[in-house]
Amino acid sequence: MIPFNRPYVTGREFHYVSEAIEAGHLSGNGDFTRRCNGWLERTTGCAASLLTHSCTGALEMAVILSEIGPGDEVIMPSYTFVSTANAVVLRGGVPVFLDIRSDTLNIDETAIEAAITPRTKAIVVVHYAGVGCEMDAIMQIASRHELAVIEDAAQGLGATYRERPLGALGHLGAVSFHETKNVISGEGGALLVNEERHLDRAQVVHDKGTDRARFWRGEVDKYTWRDIGSSFLMSEINAAFLWAQLESAREITAARLRLWKRYHEAFAELELEDCVRRPTVPPHCRHNAHMYYLLVSRPELRDPLLEELDRRGVNSVFHYVPLHSSPAGRRFGRADSNLRVTDTVSSSIIRLPLWVGMGEQTVQRVAAHVYDALRDLGRGQAAGSGRPQTASA
Ligand SMILES: Cc1ncc(COP(=O)(O)O)c(C=O)c1O
């Protein structure tokens, strides 16, 4: 079986975890946390990074810092992971679900302005597959209407929009180090604080609502409860693991990009035959090869294709069930407009295995299986030879 994902380890993780154990500091905010935050600040240009136990936690922090409260509306794509909306609902806010662009599968920025009401407080953008949203237009809309912009950059580390790193373009950004992401710590995330005005409160919210960060810096002689917050910290064990990964982040992205390009070449013919659509990356976006997906032209073939690939030993998956039509999405949020693209994409997407170490030959094998499976499912006269020239079975 070719797995959908296999977490990549650099080989230095054990060494750094041992170092953390020897240092005798295993809770959060130790030396490895400082190294990881420093790396994130240097490479993204954010004002401050705070490691969290998950991107989910970082999104919850971002919503607290944006002062979203009961009844406040937050615009976001329906085509996203539950955490994007959950963070808002936990504060009593109302997610307002918008459609996505049919090319990048990111929020349709042209639909945002019409969805703004007097209750709108923020926009959460999701950089799907590590391809940047149209941030210039979005930031202009936000500034015209005095809205906060939170970037859900769970999939975006190492990618840029007009040369600027994802996660550092809005007011607050959230990244993920979950084992399915490019750079991992098992579970993990970071809040990127891009505006100085959020810095002090972010540290308080991060550490259970206390001013412990000021205490450690010697600015107060005891720490106390100051504000709402939670235990959002990442432990030093995870931070030590993460440090090994961040040291290799560039190489990991480069390796993923090579695999992504092989897929892209292999499926050119299938796209010409109109059987699938390949991902679109606008010229002003540098992506990070977080995922390779195909959009099957005949959605009724999507589920049989997944089954057929499974039968052939290829573990491919689909996502997301759109939030606007999920039980909780209907209960807590509202769909502002027609979500035609979202519905079509969610019923026609397949995501293929992509992990460092799978090798370009395995990519070719997966591609060959997709061609063969589609042929067997009757892609009709256009099936041709059924295989990409480059594929080796
Ligand atoms: C768009 C998006 N947001 C948030 C998350 C949540 O990340 P985490 O698992 O680190 O909480 C994910 C995870 O897959 C995601 O894809």
The ligand as an ORCA input file, in Angstrom:
! r2SCAN-3c Opt
* xyz 0 1
  C      -6.972     24.898      6.973
  C      -6.681     24.264      8.299
  N      -6.881     24.984      9.433
  C      -6.631     24.464     10.645
  C      -6.156     23.183     10.793
  C      -5.923     22.634     12.172
  O      -4.563     22.385     12.417
  P      -4.120     21.588     13.729
  O      -4.348     20.146     13.472
  O      -2.653     21.928     13.885
  O      -4.917     22.107     14.864
  C      -5.939     22.388      9.666
  C      -5.469     21.020      9.811
  O      -5.409     20.211      8.939
  C      -6.202     22.953      8.378
  O      -6.014     22.252      7.249
*
